[in-house]
């Protein structure tokens, strides 16, 4: 039987579907990716809270209230008056109590103890959330191809963070120390931002199919991505310098802006011996470095923003707009923090601003590499 010739304007039968070959990850369906992304969102929120609680623990001078590191048994707080007295007696043996808080009452001690205990307990809880999530996805074989190592890496960094936390606290228990060593605090906070950054990056990756990411990469802007990578590095350096400022309360040293004690440089910035100590322990020099790095970061951020304006992708341009806007907010917060001698209410907002800026810079870097699809109307 002869077939009827098809008119060239006749629509093809829409019920006919072509077989589509997808990558290994997409072939397993989107359920695992969505589930893992939701789990990472929980970790993302918990780490953000952890950074804030850690900042408040430092601002309330609570970090040295627990003088031992017991990862398992330390999960239980003192249960009776005798237990509280034992913990208080241990605290009274360290320099912070003897030289700074002598005469503190048990009630006052309990206040700082609960802050530090809550900080450590939140760390334990984050570890449990990671372990349960990872084991659950692994046992059910729902981890996408190539992601097992990435998710294990997050857990390994979390374990390392716990060890570094104790390494930091132990420095404040040594003779002559009233606070933890500033460089150890910077290491501890820096690793927290590294963990936070990897979680954010993985969430962004899992928000789109691997096939879509491969396609988007072909449309990406490698040059802009390189500039954004430098911006990521400068932002991280500024975060570390902020941790040094926090570690020695340098933000309260010179409550003036833009000058410091009437001059560009703080007075006597190199009085400590050996000289390298000044870069970690001299309040004026540490604050000066934080200020200068902030100016460099802000100027470079404007340069990157100007380059991003030339991007053909509207979402990429908007991503860098958000970065610049947050930089302005963060710089203003920094100035206000200095002018008011870093009260804890403003200081913690400034620290949280660093968290927001860090995520926005990483997201802008991601969009430069993997631009979102857009219509022709959205192009510049």
Secondary structure as the mmCIF struct_conf table of DSSP 4:
data_model
#
loop_
_struct_conf.conf_type_id
_struct_conf.id
_struct_conf.beg_label_comp_id
_struct_conf.beg_label_asym_id
_struct_conf.beg_label_seq_id
_struct_conf.end_label_comp_id
_struct_conf.end_label_asym_id
_struct_conf.end_label_seq_id
HELX_LH_PP_P HELX_LH_PP_P1 UNK A 2 UNK A 7
TURN_TY1_P TURN_TY1_P1 UNK A 8 UNK A 9
BEND BEND1 UNK A 10 UNK A 10
HELX_LH_PP_P HELX_LH_PP_P2 UNK A 11 UNK A 13
TURN_TY1_P TURN_TY1_P2 UNK A 14 UNK A 15
HELX_RH_AL_P HELX_RH_AL_P1 UNK A 24 UNK A 27
TURN_TY1_P TURN_TY1_P3 UNK A 28 UNK A 28
BEND BEND2 UNK A 30 UNK A 30
HELX_RH_AL_P HELX_RH_AL_P2 UNK A 31 UNK A 59
TURN_TY1_P TURN_TY1_P4 UNK A 60 UNK A 61
TURN_TY1_P TURN_TY1_P5 UNK A 63 UNK A 64
BEND BEND3 UNK A 65 UNK A 65
TURN_TY1_P TURN_TY1_P6 UNK A 71 UNK A 72
HELX_RH_3T_P HELX_RH_3T_P1 UNK A 73 UNK A 75
BEND BEND4 UNK A 76 UNK A 76
HELX_LH_PP_P HELX_LH_PP_P3 UNK A 77 UNK A 78
BEND BEND5 UNK A 80 UNK A 80
HELX_RH_AL_P HELX_RH_AL_P3 UNK A 81 UNK A 91
TURN_TY1_P TURN_TY1_P7 UNK A 92 UNK A 93
BEND BEND6 UNK A 94 UNK A 94
HELX_RH_AL_P HELX_RH_AL_P4 UNK A 95 UNK A 99
TURN_TY1_P TURN_TY1_P8 UNK A 100 UNK A 100
BEND BEND7 UNK A 101 UNK A 101
TURN_TY1_P TURN_TY1_P9 UNK A 102 UNK A 103
HELX_RH_AL_P HELX_RH_AL_P5 UNK A 106 UNK A 139
TURN_TY1_P TURN_TY1_P10 UNK A 140 UNK A 141
BEND BEND8 UNK A 143 UNK A 143
HELX_LH_PP_P HELX_LH_PP_P4 UNK A 144 UNK A 144
TURN_TY1_P TURN_TY1_P11 UNK A 145 UNK A 146
HELX_RH_AL_P HELX_RH_AL_P6 UNK A 148 UNK A 171
TURN_TY1_P TURN_TY1_P12 UNK A 172 UNK A 173
BEND BEND9 UNK A 174 UNK A 174
TURN_TY1_P TURN_TY1_P13 UNK A 175 UNK A 176
BEND BEND10 UNK A 178 UNK A 179
HELX_RH_AL_P HELX_RH_AL_P7 UNK A 182 UNK A 206
TURN_TY1_P TURN_TY1_P14 UNK A 207 UNK A 207
BEND BEND11 UNK A 208 UNK A 208
HELX_RH_AL_P HELX_RH_AL_P8 UNK A 210 UNK A 218
TURN_TY1_P TURN_TY1_P15 UNK A 219 UNK A 219
BEND BEND12 UNK A 220 UNK A 220
HELX_RH_AL_P HELX_RH_AL_P9 UNK A 222 UNK A 247
TURN_TY1_P TURN_TY1_P16 UNK A 248 UNK A 249
HELX_RH_3T_P HELX_RH_3T_P2 UNK A 250 UNK A 252
TURN_TY1_P TURN_TY1_P17 UNK A 253 UNK A 253
BEND BEND13 UNK A 257 UNK A 259
STRN STRN1 UNK A 260 UNK A 260
TURN_TY1_P TURN_TY1_P18 UNK A 261 UNK A 262
STRN STRN2 UNK A 263 UNK A 263
BEND BEND14 UNK A 264 UNK A 265
HELX_LH_PP_P HELX_LH_PP_P5 UNK A 266 UNK A 266
TURN_TY1_P TURN_TY1_P19 UNK A 267 UNK A 270
BEND BEND15 UNK A 272 UNK A 274
HELX_RH_3T_P HELX_RH_3T_P3 UNK A 275 UNK A 277
HELX_RH_AL_P HELX_RH_AL_P10 UNK A 278 UNK A 281
HELX_RH_AL_P HELX_RH_AL_P11 UNK A 283 UNK A 308
TURN_TY1_P TURN_TY1_P20 UNK A 309 UNK A 310
BEND BEND16 UNK A 312 UNK A 312
HELX_RH_AL_P HELX_RH_AL_P12 UNK A 314 UNK A 339
TURN_TY1_P TURN_TY1_P21 UNK A 340 UNK A 341
HELX_RH_AL_P HELX_RH_AL_P13 UNK A 344 UNK A 369
BEND BEND17 UNK A 370 UNK A 370
HELX_LH_PP_P HELX_LH_PP_P6 UNK A 371 UNK A 373
HELX_RH_3T_P HELX_RH_3T_P4 UNK A 376 UNK A 378
#
